[in-house]
Amino acid sequence: MSELSNQQPSADDAVVKSMQRWLERAVIGLNLCPFAKAVHVKNQVRYVVCRATEPADVLDVLREELLGLAQADPQLRDTTLLILPDAFVDFVDFNDFLYSADKALRKLKLDGELQIASFHPEFQFADAEPDDIGNFTNRAPYPTLHLLREASIDKAVEAFPAAEQIYEKNIATLQRLGPEGWSALQVGPDIAPL
């Protein structure tokens, strides 16, 4: 037993556990991403909690994580979840930040090798109402930048030939689940506004 096991869990540990619960119960449990289970089971997901609140500071951490993922052995680290519990509370601000995130990816000359997907507790598709259950396909407990390897996506798409149908299947899954079903998963955010 390690010395750490006798200590109280940190706030960052709680954030990671919340994200792992979301990944296991929603993303994998509802099969919203048929590619997620393999990397989760193999412990190839890196969880990084970034407490920065300023966009420039978040960009610094993002650059570091992009470079780290690009240099890491894919057998050890296939993907990274950069979790931002203290930044971008407003979805519009987060959505605006994604331009800077993609620009950083290009400046590092990692576009084509890596890509960035985004999740937010208030995620809303452009053509959807805020309470539309379809938005929950991209809702996570915290603003999160998901750093992915293009090669892994390509391999996953080869193994799942109908990848273009995932989005429609996810919407149908969430519509069947409904707001009560989502709330029962206890993965946050809750559907009912506070």
C-alpha positions as CSV (number, residue, x, y, z in Angstrom):
1,M,0.0,0.0,0.0
2,S,1.4,3.4,-1.0
3,E,1.7,6.4,1.3
4,L,-0.7,8.2,-0.9
5,S,-3.5,5.8,-0.1
6,N,-3.6,7.2,3.5
7,Q,-4.1,10.8,2.3
8,Q,-7.3,12.5,1.4
9,P,-8.0,12.6,-2.3
10,S,-7.2,15.9,-3.9
11,A,-9.7,18.1,-5.8
12,D,-7.9,17.1,-9.0
13,D,-8.4,13.4,-8.2
14,A,-12.1,14.1,-7.8
15,V,-12.2,15.8,-11.2
16,V,-10.4,12.8,-12.8
17,K,-12.8,10.4,-11.1
18,S,-15.8,12.4,-12.4
19,M,-14.4,12.3,-15.9
20,Q,-13.7,8.5,-15.7
21,R,-17.3,7.9,-14.5
22,W,-18.6,9.9,-17.4
23,L,-16.3,8.0,-19.8
24,E,-17.4,4.6,-18.4
25,R,-21.1,5.3,-17.9
26,A,-21.9,7.6,-20.8
27,V,-19.3,7.4,-23.6
28,I,-18.6,3.6,-23.2
29,G,-21.7,2.5,-21.4
30,L,-24.0,4.1,-24.0
31,N,-21.5,3.2,-26.8
32,L,-21.5,6.9,-27.8
33,C,-17.9,6.3,-29.1
34,P,-17.3,2.7,-30.2
35,F,-13.5,3.4,-30.1
36,A,-13.3,4.6,-26.5
37,K,-13.5,1.2,-24.7
38,A,-10.3,-0.2,-26.1
39,V,-8.1,2.7,-25.0
40,H,-9.8,2.9,-21.7
41,V,-9.3,-0.8,-20.9
42,K,-5.7,-0.6,-22.0
43,N,-5.1,2.4,-19.7
44,Q,-4.0,4.5,-22.7
45,V,-6.0,7.6,-21.7
46,R,-4.0,10.4,-20.0
47,Y,-6.1,12.6,-17.8
48,V,-4.7,16.1,-17.2
49,V,-6.4,18.6,-14.9
50,C,-5.4,22.1,-15.9
51,R,-6.4,24.7,-13.2
52,A,-5.5,27.7,-15.5
53,T,-8.2,30.2,-16.0
54,E,-6.7,32.5,-18.6
55,P,-6.8,31.4,-22.3
56,A,-3.1,32.1,-22.8
57,D,-2.2,29.8,-19.8
58,V,-4.6,27.1,-21.1
59,L,-2.9,27.3,-24.5
60,D,0.5,26.8,-22.9
61,V,-0.7,23.6,-21.2
62,L,-2.4,22.5,-24.5
63,R,0.8,22.9,-26.4
64,E,2.7,20.9,-23.9
65,E,0.2,18.1,-24.0
66,L,0.0,18.1,-27.8
67,L,3.8,17.7,-28.0
68,G,3.8,15.1,-25.2
69,L,1.1,13.0,-27.0
70,A,2.9,13.3,-30.3
71,Q,6.1,12.0,-28.7
72,A,4.6,9.3,-26.5
73,D,4.5,5.7,-27.5
74,P,0.9,5.0,-28.7
75,Q,0.9,1.7,-26.9
76,L,1.3,3.6,-23.6
77,R,-0.6,6.8,-24.4
78,D,-3.1,6.9,-27.2
79,T,-5.2,9.9,-26.2
80,T,-5.3,12.8,-23.7
81,L,-8.2,14.4,-22.0
82,L,-7.2,18.0,-21.0
83,I,-9.8,18.9,-18.3
84,L,-10.4,22.5,-17.6
85,P,-12.5,22.7,-14.4
86,D,-11.8,26.4,-13.7
87,A,-11.8,27.8,-17.2
88,F,-14.5,28.5,-19.9
89,V,-17.6,28.2,-17.7
90,D,-19.5,29.8,-20.6
91,F,-19.8,27.6,-23.6
92,V,-19.6,30.5,-26.0
93,D,-16.2,31.4,-24.6
94,F,-15.1,27.8,-24.8
95,N,-16.3,27.5,-28.4
96,D,-14.4,30.7,-29.3
97,F,-11.3,29.3,-27.7
98,L,-11.3,26.3,-30.0
99,Y,-10.1,28.5,-32.9
100,S,-7.0,29.3,-30.8
101,A,-6.6,25.6,-29.9
102,D,-6.7,24.5,-33.5
103,K,-4.3,27.3,-34.5
104,A,-1.8,26.1,-31.8
105,L,-2.1,22.6,-33.3
106,R,-1.2,23.9,-36.8
107,K,1.6,26.1,-35.5
108,L,3.2,23.0,-33.9
109,K,2.8,21.3,-37.3
110,L,0.8,18.5,-35.7
111,D,-2.3,18.9,-37.8
112,G,-2.7,15.7,-39.8
113,E,-1.1,13.8,-36.9
114,L,-3.3,14.9,-34.0
115,Q,-6.7,16.5,-33.7
116,I,-8.7,18.2,-31.0
117,A,-12.3,17.2,-30.1
118,S,-14.2,19.3,-27.5
119,F,-16.7,18.6,-24.7
120,H,-18.4,21.1,-22.4
121,P,-21.1,20.8,-19.7
122,E,-23.3,23.3,-21.7
123,F,-22.4,22.1,-25.2
124,Q,-25.0,23.1,-27.8
125,F,-25.1,22.3,-31.4
126,A,-25.7,25.4,-33.6
127,D,-29.1,24.2,-34.7
128,A,-30.4,22.9,-31.4
129,E,-32.2,24.3,-28.4
130,P,-30.2,24.4,-25.1
131,D,-32.2,21.5,-23.6
132,D,-32.1,19.3,-26.7
133,I,-31.1,15.8,-25.6
134,G,-28.8,15.5,-28.7
135,N,-26.5,18.1,-27.1
136,F,-25.5,15.6,-24.5
137,T,-23.4,13.6,-27.0
138,N,-20.8,16.3,-26.4
139,R,-21.5,17.2,-22.8
140,A,-19.0,16.3,-20.1
141,P,-18.7,17.2,-16.5
142,Y,-16.1,19.9,-17.3
143,P,-14.8,21.8,-20.3
144,T,-12.5,19.3,-21.9
145,L,-10.1,19.2,-24.9
146,H,-9.8,15.6,-26.2
147,L,-6.4,15.2,-28.0
148,L,-6.5,12.3,-30.4
149,R,-4.1,10.6,-32.8
150,E,-5.2,10.7,-36.4
151,A,-3.7,7.2,-37.0
152,S,-5.8,5.8,-34.2
153,I,-9.0,7.4,-35.6
154,D,-8.1,5.9,-39.0
155,K,-7.7,2.4,-37.5
156,A,-10.9,2.7,-35.6
157,V,-12.8,3.8,-38.6
158,E,-11.5,0.8,-40.6
159,A,-12.7,-1.5,-37.8
160,F,-16.1,0.3,-37.6
161,P,-17.2,0.7,-41.3
162,A,-20.3,2.7,-40.6
163,A,-18.5,5.5,-38.7
164,E,-20.4,8.2,-40.4
165,Q,-23.6,6.8,-38.8
166,I,-22.3,7.2,-35.2
167,Y,-23.7,10.7,-34.8
168,E,-27.2,9.7,-35.8
169,K,-27.1,6.5,-33.7
170,N,-26.0,8.6,-30.7
171,I,-28.9,11.0,-31.1
172,A,-31.3,8.1,-31.3
173,T,-29.7,6.5,-28.2
174,L,-30.1,9.7,-26.2
175,Q,-33.6,10.3,-27.3
176,R,-34.5,6.8,-26.1
177,L,-32.7,7.4,-22.8
178,G,-34.4,10.8,-22.3
179,P,-33.6,13.4,-19.6
180,E,-34.5,11.1,-16.7
181,G,-32.2,8.3,-18.1
182,W,-29.3,10.7,-18.5
183,S,-29.8,12.0,-15.0
184,A,-29.8,8.4,-13.7
185,L,-26.3,7.9,-15.1
186,Q,-25.1,10.5,-12.6
187,V,-22.4,11.7,-14.9
188,G,-23.3,15.4,-14.9
189,P,-24.2,17.8,-16.1
190,D,-27.8,17.4,-15.2
191,I,-30.4,18.2,-17.9
192,A,-32.6,20.4,-15.7
193,P,-31.1,23.9,-15.4
194,L,-30.0,24.9,-11.9
